[in-house]
Amino acid sequence: MGERFRDKHVLVTGGGRGLGLEISKQFGLEGATLMILDYVEDSLRDAEEQLKHSGIKVNVDLTDVSKRDEVERAVGAAEQIAPVDVLINNAGIAHETPFLKIEEAEWRRVIDINLTGMFFVAQAVCRHMARRKRGVVANMSSKNGLDAEFGYAHYNASKAGIILLTKTMAVELAHLNIRANAVCPGYLVTPMSMEIDSPEFVHSFVDRYIPMNRPGTVQDIPPIFLFLASDESAFITGQVFIADGGQLAGQKPSTQLLGKSL
Ligand SMILES: NC(=O)c1ccc[n+]([C@@H]2O[C@H](COP(=O)([O-])OP(=O)(O)OC[C@H]3O[C@@H](n4cnc5c(N)ncnc54)[C@H](O)[C@@H]3O)[C@@H](O)[C@H]2O)c1
């Protein structure tokens, strides 16, 4: 067990599975006390059991981040345990639907959870941090917040919104000693993506778009959040950190072209 986040209270949303669970684990293994919010009771209980089994100090709260009253209650409960030092705003959903076919209810659900939910949690936590004049926030955006992926208009819009929400928080809250940054992972193998995409899709996507020739894993991302939550990034706020295997750097050359240049 490390000591990097000893005596720090870290609140993680959507920590019941996938990336949020791995981020929680990495903070916990560095000594943090965790408060995990998720709206799926079974995964929340499984996550709690798994983390406790690894010797991690963890509390959980069944909360839907898109419901303001639930968020206020859960953040109040977290603050009762200990002041929240770090917020990892990770909860999100994705639906793949062509732009012309997105129904209003689906559009609203994606925006309500991914963007409005993130705002509710950030505002509730930052009001406490503001009183203490200390705190760090890291918001989960996506490579899709910077570059459109077909079939994901609502998801892309929500993730782009998160970037400007983060930058606005950074400039408004800097004088209160609160930092806010956004993280943009590229394609990752997680329960979310595996519910949407087949292994054949992943293979052809990687082959066509990702210069590093592999999808990301949940292990690729948490170190960025640990860095952004630590004093090592004390002068960094309002920034966007991309981890995408090179996808946004430029067009991936074909095997034929690579062969020519080597
Ligand atoms: N998987 C990827 O390729 C990828 C890439 C870039 C960004 N992201 C982002 O990373 C985050 C985590 O994604 P993941 O792939 O681990 O997904 P996941 O579906 O595996 O995990 C998301 C977790 O968030 C929870 N959640 C969803 N809506 C919630 C709500 N309203 N209230 C509380 N909890 C809620 C879910 O129950 C789940 O436990 C998301 O914000 C996602 O957009 C994922």
The ligand as an SDF file (V2000), in Angstrom:
LIG
                    3D

 44 48  0  0  0  0  0  0  0  0999 V2000
  -14.8570    3.2390  -22.6090 N   0  0  0  0  0  0  0  0  0  0  0  0
  -14.3020    4.1570  -23.3810 C   0  0  0  0  0  0  0  0  0  0  0  0
  -13.8080    3.8790  -24.4780 O   0  0  0  0  0  0  0  0  0  0  0  0
  -14.2630    5.5940  -22.9060 C   0  0  0  0  0  0  0  0  0  0  0  0
  -13.5070    6.5080  -23.6400 C   0  0  0  0  0  0  0  0  0  0  0  0
  -13.4760    7.8430  -23.2470 C   0  0  0  0  0  0  0  0  0  0  0  0
  -14.1800    8.2540  -22.1440 C   0  0  0  0  0  0  0  0  0  0  0  0
  -14.9180    7.3370  -21.4230 N   0  0  0  0  0  0  0  0  0  0  0  0
  -15.6630    7.8420  -20.2890 C   0  0  0  0  0  0  0  0  0  0  0  0
  -15.2090    7.2260  -19.1000 O   0  0  0  0  0  0  0  0  0  0  0  0
  -16.2710    7.1650  -18.1470 C   0  0  0  0  0  0  0  0  0  0  0  0
  -16.4130    5.7310  -17.6570 C   0  0  0  0  0  0  0  0  0  0  0  0
  -16.6670    4.9160  -18.7760 O   0  0  0  0  0  0  0  0  0  0  0  0
  -16.5870    3.3200  -18.7330 P   0  0  0  0  0  0  0  0  0  0  0  0
  -16.1770    2.9110  -20.0870 O   0  0  0  0  0  0  0  0  0  0  0  0
  -15.8410    2.8740  -17.5340 O   0  0  0  0  0  0  0  0  0  0  0  0
  -18.1570    3.0030  -18.5840 O   0  0  0  0  0  0  0  0  0  0  0  0
  -18.9230    1.8870  -17.7180 P   0  0  0  0  0  0  0  0  0  0  0  0
  -20.3110    1.8680  -18.2450 O   0  0  0  0  0  0  0  0  0  0  0  0
  -18.1640    0.6350  -17.7380 O   0  0  0  0  0  0  0  0  0  0  0  0
  -18.9010    2.5440  -16.2640 O   0  0  0  0  0  0  0  0  0  0  0  0
  -19.6180    3.7210  -16.0100 C   0  0  0  0  0  0  0  0  0  0  0  0
  -20.1140    3.6850  -14.5810 C   0  0  0  0  0  0  0  0  0  0  0  0
  -20.8630    4.9080  -14.3630 O   0  0  0  0  0  0  0  0  0  0  0  0
  -22.0820    4.5790  -13.7350 C   0  0  0  0  0  0  0  0  0  0  0  0
  -23.1100    5.5630  -14.0690 N   0  0  0  0  0  0  0  0  0  0  0  0
  -23.6400    5.8290  -15.2850 C   0  0  0  0  0  0  0  0  0  0  0  0
  -24.5990    6.7510  -15.1680 N   0  0  0  0  0  0  0  0  0  0  0  0
  -24.6780    7.0890  -13.8660 C   0  0  0  0  0  0  0  0  0  0  0  0
  -25.4890    7.9760  -13.1330 C   0  0  0  0  0  0  0  0  0  0  0  0
  -26.4710    8.7010  -13.7080 N   0  0  0  0  0  0  0  0  0  0  0  0
  -25.2910    8.1130  -11.8090 N   0  0  0  0  0  0  0  0  0  0  0  0
  -24.3160    7.3780  -11.1890 C   0  0  0  0  0  0  0  0  0  0  0  0
  -23.5500    6.4890  -11.8260 N   0  0  0  0  0  0  0  0  0  0  0  0
  -23.7220    6.3500  -13.1570 C   0  0  0  0  0  0  0  0  0  0  0  0
  -22.4370    3.1870  -14.2590 C   0  0  0  0  0  0  0  0  0  0  0  0
  -23.3710    2.5130  -13.4420 O   0  0  0  0  0  0  0  0  0  0  0  0
  -21.0610    2.5190  -14.3050 C   0  0  0  0  0  0  0  0  0  0  0  0
  -20.7430    1.9050  -13.0800 O   0  0  0  0  0  0  0  0  0  0  0  0
  -17.5110    7.6910  -18.8670 C   0  0  0  0  0  0  0  0  0  0  0  0
  -17.7030    9.0590  -18.5460 O   0  0  0  0  0  0  0  0  0  0  0  0
  -17.1510    7.5340  -20.3310 C   0  0  0  0  0  0  0  0  0  0  0  0
  -17.8410    8.4240  -21.1560 O   0  0  0  0  0  0  0  0  0  0  0  0
  -14.9670    6.0240  -21.7730 C   0  0  0  0  0  0  0  0  0  0  0  0
  1  2  1  0
  2  3  2  0
  2  4  1  0
  4  5  1  0
  4 44  2  0
  5  6  2  0
  6  7  1  0
  7  8  2  0
  8  9  1  0
  8 44  1  0
  9 10  1  0
  9 42  1  0
 10 11  1  0
 11 12  1  0
 11 40  1  0
 12 13  1  0
 13 14  1  0
 14 15  2  0
 14 16  1  0
 14 17  1  0
 17 18  1  0
 18 19  2  0
 18 20  1  0
 18 21  1  0
 21 22  1  0
 22 23  1  0
 23 24  1  0
 23 38  1  0
 24 25  1  0
 25 26  1  0
 25 36  1  0
 26 27  1  0
 26 35  1  0
 27 28  2  0
 28 29  1  0
 29 30  1  0
 29 35  2  0
 30 31  1  0
 30 32  2  0
 32 33  1  0
 33 34  2  0
 34 35  1  0
 36 37  1  0
 36 38  1  0
 38 39  1  0
 40 41  1  0
 40 42  1  0
 42 43  1  0
M  CHG  2   8   1  16  -1
M  END
$$$$
